[in-house]
Each structure stands twice: as C-alpha cells, then as structure tokens.
C-alpha cells in the first residue's frame, strides 16, 4: 500500500489575487533547486491518525506556525513516487521570516555513511497561483489547481 501524507495549503487573499504559502526542503540536495522544488507543508499520516490531525501537526513541525480554523479538503493527489497526499486548504496569514522548522538527519553525501542534521524546511514564501505552479513539485500542481477551483466557486 502506498504511503499517505497530509498537508495544509495556507492561502491569503491579496490585491493581485490569492497567494499560497509554499515551503522549500532543507539540506544540500535541494540547496540549489528552485523551480519544481517547493511544496505544501506535509508529512506522513501516523497509524490511526486522522488526516486532518496529521496535516495540522506537519504544518507546525515544518513551519513552527500553528493553524486554527476549519480545513477544507482539496482532494487526494498521487505523487510520481506513488505516495498519496491528502491536501487541505485554510485561509490565514503568517510571516515566512519567522519560520521555525524541525530538524532531521540524512546521510550526506549519499552512501557515505555520514549523517548530518538539516532543517526539514529551509524557507517559506508566499506566491501568487501562477508563480506557485512553476515553483511547486510536479505532483502537487493538482493541489494548487484544486484551490483555484474552490476559490472560483465561492
């Protein structure tokens, strides 16, 4: 069975249209990657954990910001790896300069046996939907398109 993750796509309404908060993965592998590297804050759903609870927990772990309010389901999106991401939208606002991400360990360089500590996320930023579609990883474009549909129907 494919792994399942859950995440929150935080959005805000701006003069030029809606903006979404995306995060950039930390570590040396992602350091020089930009377009196609950003993501919604998300992570694996724990055994017996509700998807909404996992999405909120992961948002806090990856950004340091807690989110309050009703989450709106955007759908389940299959990633190229086979993993499935359950995405939820929430209107809100945070200051990306105040980002505080959890750390994790990775082996670097790959196959070296050497472990280094890295932040799960090294930065966050607000993007208009058109720019966000260029920045986000390919498998999450549907999340942004889902938000656009949701906002156009409200």
Order of alpha helices (4+ residues) and beta strands (2+ residues): beta-beta-beta-beta-alpha-beta-beta-beta-beta-beta-alpha-alpha
